[in-house]
Amino acid sequence: MLVGKYIVVGVSGGIAAHRALDLTSNLVKAGAEVHVIMTGAAREFIRPLAFEAISGHRVHYDIFAAPPGWRYPHLELARKADLAVVAPATANIIAKLACGLADDLVTTAALAMICPLVICPAMNLYMYRNPVVQENLERLRRRGVSIIDPASGRQACGDEGPGRLAEVSVIVQQIEHLLGTNQDLAGLKVLVTAGGTCEPIDPVRYITNRSSGKMGYALAKTAAVRGAKVYLVSAPTRLVPPTGIEMVNVETAEQMYRAVMDLYPQMDAVVKAAAVSDYRPGKYQDQKIKKGGGLVLELERTRDILSELGNQKKNQVLVGFAAETQDLVQNATDKLVKKNLDLLVANDVTQTGAGFGTDTNIVKLLYPNGRVESLPIMDKLEISHRIWDEVIKIRG
């Protein structure tokens, strides 16, 4: 898969440095020639000898120490690299890269790189959530750097939340796609919906749901990486849109309906990951409703976007989602049949690791022939790749 590719792995000083060994091993197994650069702090966590044994190459860490035949290590590495990945990337090295600082071999080589650069943040959750860190990551994204968001879970310090290094399988998949080893969606136009729609009650209040949009954004990102022309119709989220896509921002179910139906005839595939409100207030109040006694809201049904897509389907592959709390397979099967879907992705949101706002999910794939495939808990990027794999199969 990566045969003949020259990959530079930068390792910075975090507790996740040991997982860079697994990453190096997987890249070597995939056929890549891997050269590792370590910061001084990284060498406090793990010895260079371990990387040398796995990669089969000398580990680089001294900006002034050139191997035989090399003049300048940072330039030699930069010129030969097909891709560079920093894993783990601490808050410190992210800040250096965002500001263009170069005070060690990792940052100096990164500045000289003209190949794709992948950053894999790993740090304490409070450090990761710090606005400065998020601003630095956003700055790197704007420059075209690929950021693989950290996973959530228990950290070495005992805290629980986002900040764990992404799964090695997710990092390897992203590297494979960036190097063009799998452009199986090239030439296709795909539409993805994401987020939870908002139905206004008055100028300050609205009805919505718990959807974070993470699954939809992961689907859009992976489709773009695999070569598709991606249109993302998104309800409000707090997420940064993936690069290289056409973004359509909406708020209400009606706005999403119009945007989706307008784009639908041009699409080869549609994945409806958005959580669309089933109901909206029957009457919008122009002025803020003041406190008083009890408040009664009369609700009316919104239009069923997925049903309409199923009714109008011609050659498109149509994928739906079902978030359930009970009778998962039965309810999902009913939805699959009634809405004329080619694939339905179902999850029980009461399961740990599968609820709203998580970086992971636990899903079942349901097919029109009655087959049900259960997937283990996975990162949402991994699941999104599986879904696009199935879309390719359905297209024949």
C-alpha positions, 0 to 999 in steps of 0.5 A: 500500500505504501511501497516505495514511499519515504515517510518521516515520522517526527516524535515529540515529548509526550506520554504517547511517544511509545505509540509512535513505535506502533505507527512506525511498525505499521508504516514499515509493514505497509512497505514504506521507508520510515525515518524517525526524528526525535526531539530531546523531550521525546528521548526522555520517554523512549530510547532511539534504539527502539525506533532504529530496530523497527525502522531499520534506519538511524534515528535523527535528533541532532541538527548538526550531526549528518549521517555519511553522505548527508550534508544537512539532515533537515534538508536531506529529509525534507527533499526525500520525504513523500510525507511527514507526520508528527505523532505525538504532537505536543502543544509546544511543538504545535505552537512552534510549527504554527509560528514557524520556529525552528530550534530542533531537527523536527521543526527545522525539517518541517519548515523545509518540507514541500510534501504533505504534513500531518499533525497528530495532537496528543496532550492533556484535555485542558491543554488541548481545549486551551484557545491558544492551542486551538488557534494554532491548530486552525492556523496550521489547517489554513496552511494546508496541514492535515490535523488528525483530531485526538481521541477521547478517553482516560488519559495517563494523568487520570483525566477523561476527555479529548487529547489521546493520540488518535488510533494508529489505524486512523493515522495510517489510513489518513497517510495512505489517502494523502499519498493517493494510494486510494482515490476510489471516489475520484470523479464522484459527487457526494452529498453529506449532511451533518449537525442538528437542525434548529427550529426557532420558537422566538428570537432567542429560543429554539428546539434542537437535539444533541447532535454534534455533527462529528460523524457527518464532518468525518464523512465529508473529510474522508470522502474528500481525501478519497478524491470525491467532490464533496458537498457538506450541508451542515446545521450549526456545529462548533466544528471546523469544516474540512478543507477541499469541500463545498460548504452549505450552512443551514439552520432549520429543517426546511432550509436543509430540505431545500439545500439537499433537494437542490443538489440531489439531482447532480449527486452520485451518492448521498449520506444523510448523517444530520439529525433533522428535527422531526417537529417545529413550532407551529407558530413563530413568535416575533418577540421574545416570549416573556415569563408567565404561567405555563407555556404550551407549544403547538408543534407541526411535522417538518418535511421528511428529507430522507423519504423524499430522497428515497422517492426521487432516487434514480441512480444515486446511492442513498445512505441513512442514519438511525439513532435509537434507544431501543429495538435498534435492529427492528426500528432501523430495518423499518426505516431502511425499507420505508425510505428506500435506502441502499444502506442504513447505519444504526447506533444505540445512543445509550451505549458508552462510546456511541452517544452524541458528541463522542469521537467514537461510535458503535454501529450496525450496517443494515442492507436491503437484503436483510444482512446486518453487520455489527462493527466494534467501537471505532473512531468516527473517521474509521467508520466513515471510511467503512461507509464509503467502502460500502458505497463503492461496493453498492455502486458495483 
